[in-house]
Amino acid sequence: MESQTLLIKEYNIIWEALTHYEKHMEQMSLSASAEDEELSFDEKLQDIEVTRKTIQYGALNTYGIELKL
């Protein structure tokens, strides 16, 4: 039981970090001075979205942990 509590905490830390990084990338994309710079940030945002969905799916199906956006 203790290991599952630790696992839930770890998932939540990763989830919060991705959320924070996503917000940062959104701000960077909006303030980009060049189009290629903006595209680079947008690609990172897409990668974050895929990563979040993968983690969300894994947490729910493996451990029953529901992570919300």
C-alpha positions as CSV (number, residue, x, y, z in Angstrom):
1,M,0.0,0.0,0.0
2,E,2.8,2.4,0.8
3,S,4.5,1.8,-2.5
4,Q,1.2,2.6,-4.3
5,T,1.0,5.9,-2.3
6,L,4.5,6.7,-3.4
7,L,3.6,5.8,-7.0
8,I,0.6,8.1,-7.0
9,K,2.7,11.0,-5.6
10,E,5.3,10.4,-8.4
11,Y,2.6,10.4,-11.1
12,N,1.2,13.6,-9.6
13,I,4.6,15.3,-9.6
14,I,5.2,14.3,-13.2
15,W,1.8,15.5,-14.2
16,E,2.2,18.9,-12.4
17,A,5.7,19.3,-14.0
18,L,4.2,18.6,-17.5
19,T,1.4,21.1,-16.9
20,H,3.9,23.8,-15.8
21,Y,6.2,23.1,-18.8
22,E,3.2,23.2,-21.1
23,K,2.1,26.6,-19.8
24,H,5.7,27.9,-20.2
25,M,5.9,26.6,-23.8
26,E,2.5,28.3,-24.6
27,Q,3.9,31.6,-23.4
28,M,7.1,31.1,-25.3
29,S,5.1,30.3,-28.5
30,L,3.0,33.4,-28.1
31,S,6.0,35.7,-27.5
32,A,8.2,34.1,-30.2
33,S,9.7,36.8,-32.5
34,A,10.2,34.5,-35.5
35,E,7.8,32.0,-37.2
36,D,10.3,29.2,-37.1
37,E,10.8,29.8,-33.3
38,E,7.0,29.7,-32.8
39,L,6.8,26.4,-34.8
40,S,9.5,24.9,-32.6
41,F,7.6,25.7,-29.5
42,D,4.4,24.4,-31.1
43,E,6.1,21.1,-31.9
44,K,7.2,20.8,-28.2
45,L,3.6,21.5,-27.2
46,Q,2.4,18.6,-29.4
47,D,5.0,16.4,-27.9
48,I,3.8,17.3,-24.4
49,E,0.2,16.5,-25.4
50,V,1.2,13.1,-26.6
51,T,3.3,12.5,-23.5
52,R,0.4,13.6,-21.2
53,K,-2.0,11.2,-22.9
54,T,0.4,8.3,-22.7
55,I,1.0,8.9,-19.0
56,Q,-2.7,9.4,-18.3
57,Y,-3.5,6.2,-20.1
58,G,-0.8,4.2,-18.3
59,A,-1.7,5.6,-14.9
60,L,-5.4,4.7,-15.4
61,N,-5.0,1.3,-17.0
62,T,-2.1,0.1,-14.9
63,Y,-2.7,1.5,-11.5
64,G,-6.3,3.0,-11.6
65,I,-4.9,6.5,-11.1
66,E,-7.1,9.2,-12.8
67,L,-5.0,12.2,-13.9
68,K,-7.1,15.2,-15.0
69,L,-6.1,18.1,-17.2
